[in-house]
Amino acid sequence: MSVHILADSACDLPISYFDNHSVSFIPLKVHLNGKEYEDGKTIQSKTVYEEMRNGAAPKTSQASPEYMEKLFTNLAVEKKQGIYIAFSSELSGTYQTAVMIRNQVKESHPDLDLEIVDSKCASMGYGLVVMNAIKLASEGASKEEILKDVKFRCQHMEHLFTVDNLEYLSRGGRISKASAFVGGLLNIKPLLHVEEGKLIPLDKIRGKKKLLKRVIELMHERGTGLKDQTIAISHGDDEETALEWKEAIQAEFGTEHIEIQMIGSAIGAHAGPGTIALFFLNKLPE
């Protein structure tokens, strides 16, 4: 590829995807039961979800600055152009650290040609942006063309998601313990979205069927060209529900391409098992 793409594990694409497309994978850190792991490399999300169901409370931290320094230095030495599409700066310090490390590497390698983009996206919303950047790079697109597409998709990517158990958001301080307890009793499903890279509560809905109906309504309100674009669904070890959403979306919009992936450890550690997330563009590139 004429331009080298880098992304971190919060895009929730499997590591095999990175290997198959010669893309640099930057793992975030997961801390579980007193040990530190590399998301997607030394720990898999299914393990994290199983531990959470058994009462574990994993923590996460940003990617290793030393690892970034090595990757960025190699880019400079090999005289490659690079684009690092990074996890939302509102949800992790990884973007800010990457910018700092790039500036440090440029002191000894002033010809380093690396653009770092704050995606303001998460999970497969971020993953869809990365997938398209890889596609363009493999077709020989210029750095400027890829950057234009990346920034457009980041700006217009919709995120809709719900969690199965409010307790996990409570552990992370997202909601009060009382709200988690009452919500669990009443089978209330919180619906959230992302604005400017931040998680924002959108609605509270009772029951899975009403939730899916509301999601379809929001897709009608916000989506454009849903039949022809690639949509993504990610899940916290609940493929059955992800497939139900896929079937409903295909029946409603005739969408041909829907990617399904399991949510990785870095995001899953906060959202918990049973999370379902949906990603689509509200405007298509011209």
N, C-alpha and C positions, 0 to 999 in steps of 0.2 A: 504494500500500500504506500502511496505517496505521502500520506500523513499518518502518523502513529497515534492511535486512540488509547487513552488511559481512562479507567473508571474504578470506583471503589465498590466494595461488596454490598453497599446499601442499594444498589440497582437491582438486586435479587435475580440477576441472570446466573445460571449455574457456571461453575468454574470451567466446565468442559466447553462452554460457549466461548470463553476467553481464549482457551487453548486452541480451539479450532479456527479462530479468526486472528490469531497472533496479536491479541490486545493485552495490554498490561493490567493486571488485576491487583488492586490495593485493598487488603483486608482490614476491616475495622476490628477492634478487640472486644472479646466477650469474656466476662469474669463470672465464673460459675463454681460454686462449692469450693472457694478458695484457690482456684486455678485460673490462669489466663490462657485464652485460646484465640486463634485467628479465624474470624468468621469465614466459613466456606472452605477453609484449608485444614485446620486441625479440629474443627467441630462443625457438625451439621445441625441444621435447624430442628430436625425431628428430635434429636437428643435434647435440645433446649426445651422444646415443648413438653416432652415427656417428664423432664425434671420439674418444669413449672407446674404441671398437673399434680406432681407429688409434693408441692409446697416450696420448691426452690425459688429464689428471687434473684435472677441474674442481673448483672450490671453491664454496661458497655462503655467503651472509651474510643477515642478517635484512632485513626491509622498511625502507624509508627513513622515519626519524622525521619529516622535513619533509613527506613525502607524507601521512603519517598526520595531522599537524597541520592540513594544508589540509582534508582530508576531515572531521575532527572539528569544525573551526571552521565549515565550511559547514553541518553538521548543526545546530549551535547557532544560527547566523544564520537558518536556515530553520525553526527551532523544531520539528525533527523528532525523534521518538523513534528510537533506534538500538540495534541489537544487533550487536556484532562477535564472530563466532565465530572464534576464533584457533587456529592450529596448536599442537600440544602444546608446553607450556613445557619438557618434558623433551628436546625435539629441536631447539628454536630459542629465541632470546631475543626473538622477535617479540611474544609475549604480554606479557612484562614491559615492553618498550618502549612498547607500546600503552597500558598502564595509566599509565605515567609521562607520556606525551604527553596523555592524557585529563585527568590532574590539572593539567597545565600550562594546557591550554585552559580548564579550569573557573575558573582564576584571573581570566581576562578575560571569560569567558562562564559565570558561575555556574549558569545555567539549562540547561547542556548535559545532555541526558538520554540517556546512552550506557552500556549495559551491555556489559562485555567478558567473554567466557566462555573459559576455558582448556579447549579441547575434549578434551585428552589423546588426540586422534585424529590420524591422518595419512592422506594420499592419499584414496581414495574412501570410506574409513570416515568421515573428516571431511566428504567431499563429500556423502554420504547425509544427514548431519545438516543441512548447509546447504540441500540440496534440500527437505527437509521444512519447514525454517523458512521458506523462500521460499513454499512452498505455503500454509502457515498464514497468513503475512502477506498474501498475495494474496486469501485468503478473509476478511480483516478481523479475524483473531484479535488479541486484546490482547497487549501486551508481556509481561504475566505468563504468559499461556497459551503463548506461543511459548517463553519462557525455560524453563518447566517441561518442555516437550517436548524442547528442545535438551539440557538437562541430563540428562534420562532417557536419551536416545539416546547421548549421549557416554559415560555410565556403563555402558551395556549393549552397546556396539559391539565385536564381535569382529574382530580383525585376524589373519589367517594369511597368511604370505608366504614365498617362497623366492627365492633368487637363482641365476642361471644360472652365474655365474662367481665363485668365492670371492675371486678377486684384487681385485675392487672393494671388498669389505668389508675386505680386508687393507690396501688403500691408505688407507682411512679409519681404520685402527687398530682395527677391530672384531674381527679375528682375527689370529693370527700368520701370517707369510709361509710358514712351514713347513706350517701347517694348510691354507693355501690350495693349496700345491703338492701335498700328499698328497691332499686332497679332490678336486682336479681329476683326478688319476690314477685314483682309485677311483670316479669318477662319483658322489660323495656330494653329495646335495642337502640343505643345511641348511633346516630349517623353523623359522621364528621367529614370535612373536606379540608383542602389546603388553600390558603390565601397567602401570597407572597412568601411561600415556603413554610408558613406556620400552620399548625393543626388547629382548626376552628370547629367547634360544635355547630351542627347544622339543624338537627332535629332529634326528637326522641319518639320512637315508634314501638308499639306493642306487637310483638310477633313477627316471625320470619316472612310470612306471606305479605303482610302489609309493608314490611321493609323493602322487599324486592319490588313491589308495586311502586313505591315512592322513588326508588332508584331508577326505574324505567321512566317515570314522569320527569325526573331531573335530566335524564339523557335526552328526552324530547326537548326540554327547555334549553339545554346548554350545548348539545352536540351538533355537529355539522358533518354531513356525508358519512354517517355511521355505517352505512352498508359497505363502503369502499375502503375505509381506513382500517388499520390494524388496532384492535382494542386488546387490552390486557386485563386479566384477573389474577390476583395473587391471594394466597390463603395461608392461614396458620394451621397447617396439618388438618385441613378439612376439604379435601378434594371433592367430596360428594356435593357440598353446597356450591363450590366453585363451578362444578359441572351443571348444576341446576340454574345458576345465573347465566352461564354460557348459553344453555338451551333457550332460556327465556329471551335473552338478547337477540339471538339468531331468529327466533320466531317473530319478534317485534320489528326488527330492523333489517333482517336478511344479511347481517354481517358475515362476511366470508372468512375473515382472519381474526381469530381470537387466541391470544397466547395465554396459557395458564402456567404459573410457577408457584412454588412454595415460598412464602416470605422467609427471608434469611434470618440468621440469629441476631444480627445487630438491631433490626427493627422488631423482630418477633419477641425479643426479650422485654420490650415495653408494651407491645400490643397484646401478646399472649396467644395461646392456641385458640382456634375458632375464629380468628380475624378473617374477614373477607374484604378485599379492596378491588376497586374498579378504576380503570384509567382509559381516557379517550381525549381526543382533541376537540376543542370548541370552535376551532377555525382551521381550515386546511391550507397548507402552503400553496402558493400560486404556481 
